[in-house]
Amino acid sequence: MNNPLYLSFNDWFAQARLWLDLLVIAWIVSIINGGFFNWQLNRFGVYPRDFWSLFRIPFAPFLHGDWAHLVGNTKYYLLLGGILVLRDPSDFAVVSITTLLVSGFLGWCFGRAKASYIGASGVITGYLGFLLTQIVVARDAFAAIFFSLIVFSFFFGEMIVFPRLTGEKNTWNFGNTLVWGMTPIVANNVAWESHLFGFFGGVITAYYLIPFKDWLQQVIILWKNFIVG
């Protein structure tokens, strides 16, 4: 297939660049938000059942509540997003977009009233759902190894590659953070619904990966044709 768009989806360097560029954007937004506006830009998050919030869904993952929120999401994004790119670069864009839309829209539909939903956690748990489902759908050995690491982390504590940065005594380990972060037992200010919906979006994407890839390519082609004229 000689379609340049198809080739870019399968190009490891292009997808790795996208993976890092998205992280850089999140950090730049947080520097502006936290450094110059005292996190006041977070009022532009997604508010359930508020009509105008629907248009903010694509931008909410770049907003974070504070530096700890940003750092926590950064380390999980680097690991899970990196695994996606290394395993199959053509998966990264479609999994990111579909989990963002699913977690954002379902959070808008069923989230808590007057709560502001921000941060990339829904996309990150979507990566988790996608990779775990690939073990069943594609009998993926790479994903199975990843799952083993998650189980190890859940039972045996913080992963060596992510030492505690703040010295807090009750810092959750990697596996616990991902698993319990999708349940209502976490703190009231944690958007667990968005995390759970993101995970569900990752599962759905794993089952319908090929149709979603075709759909995304057609949407981008139509968009490029519209811009060019």
Residue, then its C-alpha position, 0 to 999 in steps of 0.5 A: m500500500n503506497n498511501p503516504l498516510y498509511l506509511s506514516f502510521n506504520d513508520w516507527f520514527a513518525q509515531a515515536r515523534l508523535w508520542l513525544d510531541l504530545l507529551v511536550i505539548a502537555w508540559i508546555v500547557s502545564i507550564i503556562n497553566g501553573g506558572f502564569f495562571n495558577w492552574q485557572l485554565n482548568r476551568f476549561g475542563v469537561y463538565p458532564r452534561d454541559f453542551w459546550s464541554l463536548f468541544r473541550i474533550p480533545f483538549a482536556p487531556f492536556l490540562h492537569g490539576d497540579w505538578a504531581h498530577l502531571v508527573g504521575n501521568t507522564k511516567y505512565y504515558l511514557l511506559l504504556g505509550g512507549i510499549l504501544v509504539l514499540r509493539d506496533p507503531s500503527d496502533f498508537a494514533v488510533v488507540s490514543i484517539t478512540t480512547l480519548l473520545v470514548s473516555g471523554f464522551l462517556g465521562w460527559c454522559f455519566g460523570r459526576a455533576k459539577a466535576s471538571y474532568i481533566g488530564a490524560s489518565g483516561v487515555i492511559t488506562g485505554y492503553l492498558g485496556f488495549l494491551l491486555t485485550q491483545i493477549v486474548v484477541a491476538r495472542d500477543a506474547f509482547a502484551a503477555i510479558f507486559f501483563s506479567l509486569i503489571v501483576f508483579s507491580f501490583f503485588f510487589g510494589e513500585m517498579i524500579v524504573f519509577p522510584r518515588l519522587t516526593g518521599e510520600k509514605n503512601t505513594w501507590n505502586f504502578g499496578n495499584t494506581l492503574v487498577w484502583g484508579m478505575t474504581p470509586i474507592v479512590a479520592n473524591n477528586v480523582a476522575w475514576e469514571s473517566h479512567l474506567f471508560g478509557f479502559f473500556g475504550g481500549v478494550i473496544t479498540a482492540y476488538y475493532l482495530i482494523p476498522f478503526k484504523d481504516w476509519l481514522q485514515q479516511v477521516i484524516i484524508l478528508w480533513k487534509n483534502f478540506i484544508v488544501g481545498 
